[in-house]
Amino acid sequence: MPQINPEYVHWFRNSAPYINTHRGKTFVIMFGGEAVNHENFSTLIHDFALLHSLGIKLVLVHGARPQIEKNLEAADITSPLHQDIRVTPRVAMPTILQSVGAIRLQIEAQLSMGLTNSPMYGSRIDAISGNFVTARPYGVRDGVDYQMTGEVRSIDVDAIKNNLLHEHIVILGSMGYSATGEVFNLLAEDVALNAAVALGADKLILLGEETGINDNGRLLREMIPNEVDRFLRDRDLNCEINYFLNCAGNACRQGVHRTHIISYAKNGALLEELFTRDGSGTLISHDPYEEIRHANIDDVVGLLELLTPLEEQGILVARSREHLEQEIESYSVIERDGMILGCAALHPLDDYSAEVACVAVHSEYRNGSRGNDLLAFVEQQARSHGLHKLFVLTTRTAHWFVEHGFSEVDADTLPAARREKYNNDRNSKVFQKLL
């Protein structure tokens, strides 16, 4: 009997919650002409088809800059860029329309593939494009007349939603139409942003060449709008990745709760971002991706899964399900996409002191500051209750608590009620911190 890859089984089982979460949701996915030219694009199309088959409503927004530049050069037509925005003379429009139209046809053709022995086998996907975007002239700015370059005026939300309802994939190009019948050349990023906001999309996904947002070689996996502003301060917004980030920050402020910046060049990056907890790129969310909060009764199962391995190693005292249910109001947790990554408990001992207990972080998530954040959270709880002293009993993590301001004291220092319950067999060291 052939062996089953355990890593595949683990991944597939852990992707199930995301499959259920994403079903019926609307994703706007933007990619430039560079992605279309990349060798990974056919695989990306297959991933779009897979998302569609899982019940996700897709709006694909494509750019065409390299194709436009190549065709304009071949036609000996000058269409310069000013502040990274194309100045579009009227004579260039037929060439631009041809470039954008060719990409749309290529996408439609690849989505229509149903070849045997391909990931698209057995799929039937109707891709729809049309005059869904109304535009207006970009106008004269800084003395520069942008001519037939435009900006988004409105999105035909009803028409797009009607097509999504009928299980069509909607394709939007970097073109918009005016009420007078003119056609304008648009930035694909602006089309994607406006479409996501107008549709109330659940996600805006921006596919660029880079993996995500890097800060001195370190991938920033999660950001919120205020962090985006600080990061972009004094940076060049004409750089693709910074423009994406600025677009993501604007999307969050306008109601799109999650925007993802990932790579079109990395095979499987889209699936990794959507169906694993850590993702593959950078997530910009309106609220912090991980939340520290007070625990509730629904967290008991997650707490048991987190604590059992540590109890088996003797690092923590064993706690039964009944004990956790009874003491649940004393616990605080870090939650990420429904998974409990960490916890800490605060047990009042008397009118002036409390015990910090059960500080734990999932083994795969200990490289960050989650333990520090949990301790800070329970310390703030203690202060808000007017407590002045914290105790902790530990056998393995003494140094960590010392690094966080605790000092070792004799067990006799514990309040009388807690001292009576001290387990001499465990012989835990006692630490104290004054608030």
C-alpha positions in Angstrom: 0.0 0.0 0.0 1.4 3.4 -1.0 2.5 5.6 1.9 0.6 8.9 2.5 2.7 12.0 3.1 1.9 13.0 6.7 2.7 16.7 6.0 0.1 16.7 3.2 -2.5 15.2 5.5 -1.7 17.7 8.2 -1.9 20.6 5.8 -5.1 19.4 4.3 -6.8 18.9 7.6 -5.7 22.3 8.9 -6.9 24.0 5.7 -10.5 22.9 6.3 -11.4 25.9 8.5 -10.2 28.3 5.9 -12.1 26.5 3.1 -15.3 26.9 5.2 -14.5 30.5 6.1 -13.7 31.6 2.5 -16.7 29.9 0.8 -19.1 32.6 -0.5 -16.7 35.5 0.1 -15.7 38.0 -2.4 -12.0 38.5 -3.3 -10.6 41.2 -5.5 -7.2 40.0 -6.9 -5.0 42.5 -8.7 -1.9 41.6 -10.8 0.1 43.6 -13.3 1.3 42.8 -16.8 4.6 41.6 -15.3 2.7 38.7 -13.7 1.1 37.8 -17.0 4.6 37.5 -18.6 6.0 35.4 -15.8 6.5 31.7 -16.2 4.4 31.1 -13.1 1.3 32.7 -14.5 -0.3 29.5 -15.8 0.0 28.0 -12.4 -1.6 31.2 -10.9 -4.5 30.8 -13.3 -5.0 27.2 -12.0 -5.0 28.5 -8.4 -7.7 31.1 -9.4 -9.7 28.2 -10.8 -9.2 26.3 -7.6 -10.5 29.2 -5.5 -13.5 29.5 -7.8 -14.2 25.8 -7.4 -14.2 26.3 -3.6 -17.0 28.8 -3.8 -15.0 32.0 -3.6 -16.3 34.9 -5.7 -13.5 36.3 -7.7 -12.9 39.7 -9.3 -9.6 39.7 -11.2 -8.0 43.1 -12.0 -5.1 43.1 -14.4 -2.6 45.7 -15.5 -0.7 45.8 -18.8 2.3 48.2 -18.4 5.1 46.1 -20.0 2.8 45.0 -22.8 1.7 48.6 -23.4 5.3 49.9 -23.4 6.5 47.2 -25.8 3.6 47.9 -28.3 4.0 51.7 -28.1 7.7 51.3 -28.8 7.0 49.1 -31.8 4.5 51.7 -33.0 7.0 54.5 -32.4 4.5 56.3 -30.2 5.7 58.4 -27.2 3.7 58.1 -24.0 5.9 59.2 -21.1 5.5 58.5 -17.4 5.2 61.4 -15.0 5.5 60.5 -11.3 5.0 56.9 -12.4 1.6 57.7 -14.1 1.4 57.4 -17.9 0.7 60.5 -19.9 -1.7 59.0 -22.6 -2.0 60.9 -25.9 -5.1 60.2 -27.9 -3.0 58.6 -30.6 -1.8 55.9 -28.2 -5.2 54.7 -27.2 -5.7 52.1 -30.0 -2.4 50.5 -29.1 -3.2 50.5 -25.4 -6.7 49.1 -26.0 -5.1 46.3 -28.1 -2.6 45.5 -25.3 -5.2 45.4 -22.6 -7.6 43.4 -24.7 -5.0 40.8 -25.6 -4.3 40.2 -21.9 -8.0 39.9 -21.2 -8.4 37.3 -24.0 -5.4 35.4 -22.7 -6.9 35.2 -19.2 -10.3 34.1 -20.5 -8.7 31.5 -22.7 -6.6 30.0 -19.9 -9.6 30.0 -17.5 -11.5 28.1 -20.2 -9.0 25.2 -20.4 -10.5 21.9 -19.4 -7.7 19.7 -20.7 -7.2 16.1 -19.4 -4.2 15.7 -17.1 -4.3 19.4 -16.2 -5.4 21.1 -12.9 -8.3 22.6 -14.9 -9.7 19.2 -16.0 -13.5 19.0 -15.5 -13.9 22.7 -14.6 -16.3 25.0 -16.3 -15.6 28.6 -15.6 -17.4 31.5 -17.2 -15.2 34.6 -17.2 -17.0 37.9 -17.8 -15.7 41.4 -18.7 -17.5 44.5 -19.6 -18.0 48.2 -19.0 -18.1 47.9 -15.2 -15.8 50.8 -14.6 -16.8 54.5 -15.2 -13.9 56.9 -15.4 -13.1 60.6 -15.7 -10.0 62.5 -16.9 -7.0 62.6 -14.6 -6.7 66.2 -15.8 -3.8 68.6 -15.5 -1.6 68.2 -12.5 1.6 70.1 -11.7 1.3 71.6 -15.1 1.2 68.3 -16.9 -1.8 67.4 -19.1 -2.4 63.6 -18.7 -4.7 63.7 -21.7 -6.4 60.2 -22.0 -5.2 59.0 -18.6 -8.1 58.8 -16.2 -9.2 57.8 -12.7 -12.0 55.7 -11.4 -15.3 57.5 -11.0 -17.6 54.7 -10.1 -18.0 50.9 -10.2 -21.1 49.1 -11.5 -21.6 47.2 -8.3 -25.0 45.7 -9.2 -23.7 44.3 -12.5 -20.6 42.8 -11.0 -22.5 41.2 -8.0 -25.1 39.8 -10.4 -22.3 38.0 -12.4 -20.7 36.8 -9.2 -24.1 35.5 -8.1 -24.2 33.4 -11.3 -20.8 31.9 -10.5 -18.9 34.0 -13.1 -15.4 35.2 -12.6 -15.4 39.0 -13.4 -12.3 40.4 -15.2 -11.6 44.1 -15.0 -8.8 45.7 -17.0 -7.0 49.0 -16.6 -9.6 50.8 -18.7 -12.6 52.9 -17.8 -15.5 54.4 -19.8 -17.0 57.9 -19.5 -20.6 58.9 -19.9 -19.7 60.5 -23.2 -18.3 57.3 -24.6 -14.6 58.0 -24.3 -12.2 55.4 -23.0 -9.5 56.3 -20.4 -6.3 54.5 -19.4 -6.3 53.8 -15.7 -4.0 52.5 -13.0 -4.9 48.8 -12.3 -4.2 49.3 -8.6 -6.8 52.1 -8.5 -9.3 49.9 -10.3 -8.7 47.1 -7.8 -8.9 49.5 -4.7 -12.2 51.1 -5.9 -13.7 47.8 -6.9 -12.9 46.2 -3.5 -14.3 49.2 -1.6 -17.4 49.5 -3.7 -18.2 45.7 -3.5 -17.5 45.5 0.2 -15.0 42.8 -0.7 -13.8 40.5 2.1 -10.3 40.6 0.8 -8.1 42.7 -1.6 -5.1 40.7 -2.8 -2.2 42.5 -4.5 0.2 40.2 -6.4 3.6 41.8 -7.0 7.1 40.5 -7.7 8.3 40.6 -4.1 7.1 38.2 -1.3 5.6 41.0 0.7 6.8 44.0 2.7 10.4 43.6 3.8 12.1 45.7 6.5 15.9 45.3 6.3 15.5 41.7 5.1 12.8 40.8 7.6 9.3 39.9 6.2 6.6 41.9 7.9 3.8 39.4 8.1 1.1 41.6 9.6 0.6 45.4 9.7 -2.2 47.8 10.6 -2.8 51.2 8.9 -0.9 53.2 11.5 2.1 51.0 11.0 1.7 51.4 7.2 1.9 55.2 7.6 5.1 55.0 9.7 6.7 52.5 7.3 6.0 54.7 4.2 7.2 57.9 5.8 9.9 59.4 3.5 9.8 56.4 1.2 9.2 56.5 -2.6 5.6 55.7 -3.4 6.5 55.1 -7.0 8.1 51.9 -6.1 5.6 49.0 -6.8 5.8 47.4 -3.4 5.4 50.8 -1.5 2.5 51.7 -3.8 0.8 48.4 -3.0 1.3 49.1 0.7 -0.2 52.6 0.4 -3.1 51.1 -1.5 -3.6 48.4 1.2 -3.7 51.1 3.9 -6.3 53.0 2.0 -8.4 49.9 1.5 -8.4 49.2 5.2 -9.5 52.7 6.1 -12.3 52.4 3.5 -13.8 49.2 4.9 -11.8 46.3 3.3 -10.8 44.5 6.5 -8.0 42.4 5.0 -5.5 43.2 2.2 -2.8 40.8 1.3 0.5 41.6 -0.5 2.1 38.4 -1.9 4.3 37.2 -4.8 3.0 36.1 -8.2 6.4 34.6 -8.8 6.4 32.1 -5.9 4.6 28.9 -6.8 1.7 28.3 -4.4 2.0 31.6 -2.6 -1.7 32.5 -3.1 -2.8 29.2 -1.6 -0.3 29.4 1.2 -1.5 32.9 2.1 -5.2 31.9 2.2 -5.1 28.4 3.7 -2.3 28.5 6.3 -2.1 30.5 9.5 1.2 32.2 8.8 0.6 32.8 5.1 3.3 33.7 2.6 3.3 37.4 2.4 2.1 40.5 4.3 -1.4 41.0 5.7 -2.7 44.5 6.3 -5.7 44.4 8.5 -8.0 47.0 10.1 -7.5 45.3 13.4 -4.5 43.4 14.7 -4.4 39.9 13.2 -3.7 38.4 16.6 -5.9 39.4 19.5 -5.1 39.2 23.2 -8.4 39.0 25.0 -10.2 37.5 28.1 -10.9 33.8 27.6 -14.4 32.4 27.4 -15.9 29.0 27.7 -15.5 28.3 24.0 -11.7 28.5 24.4 -11.5 25.5 26.7 -10.8 23.0 23.9 -8.1 25.3 22.5 -6.5 25.7 25.9 -6.4 22.0 26.5 -4.6 21.5 23.1 -2.1 24.2 24.0 -1.4 23.1 27.6 -1.4 19.3 27.3 2.0 18.9 25.7 3.5 21.2 28.4 1.8 19.3 31.2 3.1 16.0 29.8 6.7 17.5 29.9 6.2 18.5 33.5 6.6 22.2 32.7 3.0 23.0 33.8 0.8 21.5 36.5 -1.9 19.4 34.9 -5.3 21.1 34.7 -8.5 19.1 33.9 -11.2 20.3 31.6 -13.5 20.9 34.6 -10.8 23.0 36.3 -10.4 25.2 33.2 -14.1 25.6 32.8 -14.4 26.7 36.4 -11.4 29.1 36.2 -12.0 30.3 32.7 -12.6 33.9 33.8 -9.1 34.1 35.2 -7.5 33.3 31.8 -6.4 35.5 28.9 -5.5 34.2 25.5 -3.9 35.1 22.2 -6.1 34.0 19.4 -5.2 33.8 15.7 -7.8 32.7 13.2 -9.6 30.7 15.8 -6.5 29.0 17.2 -5.3 29.7 20.7 -1.6 30.5 20.4 -0.9 31.5 24.0 -2.5 31.9 27.4 -1.9 33.3 30.9 -3.9 33.2 34.1 -4.3 35.8 36.9 -5.5 34.4 40.2 -6.2 37.0 43.0 -4.7 35.9 46.3 -5.9 38.7 48.6 -6.8 42.4 48.4 -3.2 43.3 47.3 -1.7 40.5 45.4 -2.3 37.9 42.7 -0.6 34.9 41.1 0.4 34.8 37.5 0.0 31.2 36.3 -0.1 29.0 33.2 1.9 31.3 31.0 2.2 29.3 27.8 2.9 29.9 24.1 2.5 27.4 21.3 5.8 25.8 20.4 5.6 27.0 16.8 5.0 30.7 17.8 7.7 31.3 20.5 10.1 33.4 18.4 8.1 36.6 18.7 7.0 38.7 21.7 3.8 36.8 22.5 4.9 35.8 26.0 5.9 39.4 26.8 2.6 40.6 25.5 0.6 38.2 27.6 2.5 39.1 30.7 2.0 42.8 30.0 -1.7 42.2 29.5 -2.2 40.4 32.8 -0.1 43.0 34.6 -2.4 45.7 33.3 -5.3 43.6 34.5 -3.8 43.5 38.0 -3.2 47.2 38.1 -6.8 47.9 37.0 -8.0 45.8 40.0 -5.8 47.8 42.4 -3.3 45.0 43.0 0.2 45.9 44.0 2.1 42.6 44.0 2.4 39.6 41.6 3.7 36.1 42.5 4.7 33.4 40.1 5.7 29.7 40.9 7.9 28.0 38.3 10.2 25.1 37.9 11.6 25.7 34.4 11.3 29.4 33.4 12.9 31.2 36.3 15.3 33.2 34.1 12.5 34.5 31.9 10.5 35.9 34.8 13.7 37.5 36.2 14.2 39.2 32.9 10.7 40.6 33.2 11.3 42.2 36.6 10.5 39.4 39.0 12.7 38.6 42.0 13.1 35.3 43.8 11.6 35.2 47.3 11.1 32.5 49.9 7.8 30.4 49.7 6.9 31.8 53.1 6.4 35.2 51.4 3.2 33.9 49.7 -0.1 34.9 51.3 -1.3 32.4 53.8 -4.0 30.8 51.7 -1.6 30.2 48.8 1.2 29.0 51.1 -1.0 26.3 52.4 -1.5 24.9 48.9 2.2 25.0 48.0 3.3 21.6 46.6 6.6 20.6 48.3 7.0 17.7 46.0 7.1 20.0 43.0 9.5 22.3 44.8 8.6 25.3 42.6 10.7 28.5 42.9 8.7 31.6 44.0 9.1 35.0 42.4 7.6 38.3 43.2 7.1 41.6 41.3 5.9 44.9 42.8 3.6 46.8 40.5 
